[in-house]
Amino acid sequence: MLAIKFLLLLVSVFAGYFLGYIFTEKYPIANKWKILDFEAFKCRQCLSFHIAWVTSTFISLLFEDWIMLIIGIIFAFALFAGLKIDQKIKTIKIEE
């Protein structure tokens, strides 16, 4: 059962990663609806983080497991940090 919970948390984080890409870069939903036109829906790291922590919180509350909730939030922060580092590395710095 522990392995299933862990895999569900990983699926939650991968869903956040994938949906964050889809909804910010491929089909930006902030451009389509004015109600979603704020930073949480324009920023890939932010949207991925929020999708990951919300889904992992839902799954952990479904199983009534507080440890799973903490680990899911830690995974969501790791996703945010990883995307932020990846974006910083990809940014081209122009030296004058």
Contacts in CASP RR format, 6 or more apart in sequence:
PFRMAT RR
TARGET T0000
AUTHOR 0000-0000-0000
METHOD contacts of the structure
MODEL  1
MLAIKFLLLLVSVFAGYFLGYIFTEKYPIANKWKILDFEAFKCRQCLSFH
IAWVTSTFISLLFEDWIMLIIGIIFAFALFAGLKIDQKIKTIKIEE
5 59 0 8 1.000
5 63 0 8 1.000
5 65 0 8 1.000
5 68 0 8 1.000
6 71 0 8 1.000
8 59 0 8 1.000
9 56 0 8 1.000
9 59 0 8 1.000
9 68 0 8 1.000
9 71 0 8 1.000
9 72 0 8 1.000
9 75 0 8 1.000
10 75 0 8 1.000
12 52 0 8 1.000
12 55 0 8 1.000
12 56 0 8 1.000
12 59 0 8 1.000
12 72 0 8 1.000
12 75 0 8 1.000
13 52 0 8 1.000
13 56 0 8 1.000
13 72 0 8 1.000
13 75 0 8 1.000
13 76 0 8 1.000
13 78 0 8 1.000
13 79 0 8 1.000
15 51 0 8 1.000
15 52 0 8 1.000
15 55 0 8 1.000
16 47 0 8 1.000
16 48 0 8 1.000
16 51 0 8 1.000
16 52 0 8 1.000
16 55 0 8 1.000
16 79 0 8 1.000
17 48 0 8 1.000
17 52 0 8 1.000
17 79 0 8 1.000
17 83 0 8 1.000
19 47 0 8 1.000
19 48 0 8 1.000
19 51 0 8 1.000
20 44 0 8 1.000
20 47 0 8 1.000
20 48 0 8 1.000
20 51 0 8 1.000
21 44 0 8 1.000
21 48 0 8 1.000
23 29 0 8 1.000
23 41 0 8 1.000
23 47 0 8 1.000
24 30 0 8 1.000
24 41 0 8 1.000
24 42 0 8 1.000
24 43 0 8 1.000
24 44 0 8 1.000
24 47 0 8 1.000
25 44 0 8 1.000
28 42 0 8 1.000
29 36 0 8 1.000
29 41 0 8 1.000
30 36 0 8 1.000
30 37 0 8 1.000
30 38 0 8 1.000
30 41 0 8 1.000
30 42 0 8 1.000
31 37 0 8 1.000
39 46 0 8 1.000
40 46 0 8 1.000
40 47 0 8 1.000
40 50 0 8 1.000
41 47 0 8 1.000
44 83 0 8 1.000
44 87 0 8 1.000
45 80 0 8 1.000
45 83 0 8 1.000
45 84 0 8 1.000
45 87 0 8 1.000
46 80 0 8 1.000
48 79 0 8 1.000
48 80 0 8 1.000
48 83 0 8 1.000
49 76 0 8 1.000
49 77 0 8 1.000
49 79 0 8 1.000
49 80 0 8 1.000
52 72 0 8 1.000
52 75 0 8 1.000
52 76 0 8 1.000
52 79 0 8 1.000
53 72 0 8 1.000
53 73 0 8 1.000
53 76 0 8 1.000
56 68 0 8 1.000
56 69 0 8 1.000
56 71 0 8 1.000
56 72 0 8 1.000
56 73 0 8 1.000
56 75 0 8 1.000
56 76 0 8 1.000
57 69 0 8 1.000
57 72 0 8 1.000
57 73 0 8 1.000
59 68 0 8 1.000
60 66 0 8 1.000
60 68 0 8 1.000
60 69 0 8 1.000
60 72 0 8 1.000
61 69 0 8 1.000
END
